Amino acid sequence: MTATPPRAGRPRLLLVGAGHAHLHLIRHRHRLQGAEVTLVDPGSFWYSGRASGMLGARHTPAEDRLDPTRLAARYGVQALRGRLAHLDPQARIARLEDGRELDFSLLSLNLGSRTPCPAPRTPGPHVWAVKPIPRLLALRHCLEKEFSRGLAPRLVVVGGGPSGVEVACQLRELARRHGARPEIQLVTRGERLLEGAPAGAVRWLMRQLERREIRVRLGLDVTGHAAGGLTFATEANAWGEDSLQWLPADHVVHATGLAPPEVVERLGLPLIPGRGLAVEATLQSPGHPDIFAAGDCAAMLHHALPRLRIHGIRQAPVLLANLAARLTGGPLTPYVPQRLALAVLELGAGQGLAIRGRRWWGGRLALAWKRRLDHRFLRQYLT
């Protein structure tokens, strides 16, 4: 596919959001010669690969965070603090929450994701979500205060996927560091943990959770929060009615999956409901060849990708090449998702669980491999 270049004059490339893909673009800003490049982002970049380890106090916040503004300055990219509020695709104007308007020739959106959860209730448990990541740091600080006072709060993690498993394990690790013994439960609506993972990996994981005294409850569909805990639906009774039951909790952490940020609904761009901004294989918005999206906020038209950071990382070189092609009128490159992706869970106590397709391995070697990958990723932006 060959595309004509954008409007005449020195083009303005606007990068909104500082996710994995845009960090790559900033670092390779020399590939975008001839364009004015501006980054708009509300603050720090938090690396999701170390987020659960930060919750468990294995990593400090500084080890999980970098400043996109400083990175932008190093590579000659103008950086603005702000949040996107609206977009006028036809006029090519981005409006920020503080009222500023920015015009663009090319636009790239790398807005990340959020964790949807039922609204808190008063009185009720403290409610937390795994994203945005600073919420995990706030949870850590809150629990450290309670542990220091000798409290043993009842902790419930909702979600049986990788994030839920990691968070439950890191809560136990955080408590161990403070000599506390809180009750920790991991609940999921599914009939097993880590849907799609090899059965042997799940059995190994269940033994690890038992050793950590983390109770797993399957088939619980959490519906909301109540005084002193949360509610969940049970199977329909003889009259076909669902009944609600109650589970005590002082803190509830939701890790039930990721959703695109709410702002995508206000941008006037094509959407795939529940998945995010629709993009072609070239990462372009359909009907808007000068607007691109990548990472968790983007939904490919022909691939229902899981929200894994590996896709944002691997989309980055394709996004860079295609933005450069729009500047020069060259051919665009499609993003072809890899068939199998490696996932490594950090379980605390020096243990990790690595899964790639039907292959898996657990133990210290898996954790060492994960830490090596995390260090290698962050080092390229910190040095």
Secondary structure, 3 states (H helix, E strand, C coil): CECCCCCCCCCEEEEECCCHHHHHHHHCHHHHCCCEEEEEECCCEECHHHHHHHHCCCCCHHHHEECHHHHHHHCCCEEEECCEEEEECCCCEEEECCCCEEECCEEEECCCCECCCCCCCCCCCEEEECCCCHHHHHHHHHHHHHHHCCCCCEEEEECCCHHHHHHHHHHHHHHHHCCCCCEEEEEECCCCCCCCCCHHHHHHHHHHHHHCCEEEEECCEEEEEECCEEEEECCCCCCCCCCEEEEECCEEEECCCCECCHHHHHCCCCEECCCEEEECCCCEECCEEEEEECHHHEEECCCCCCCCHHHHHHHHHHHHHHHHHHHHCCECCCCCCCCCCCEEEEEECCEEEEEECCEEEEEHHHHHHHHHHHHHHHHHHHC
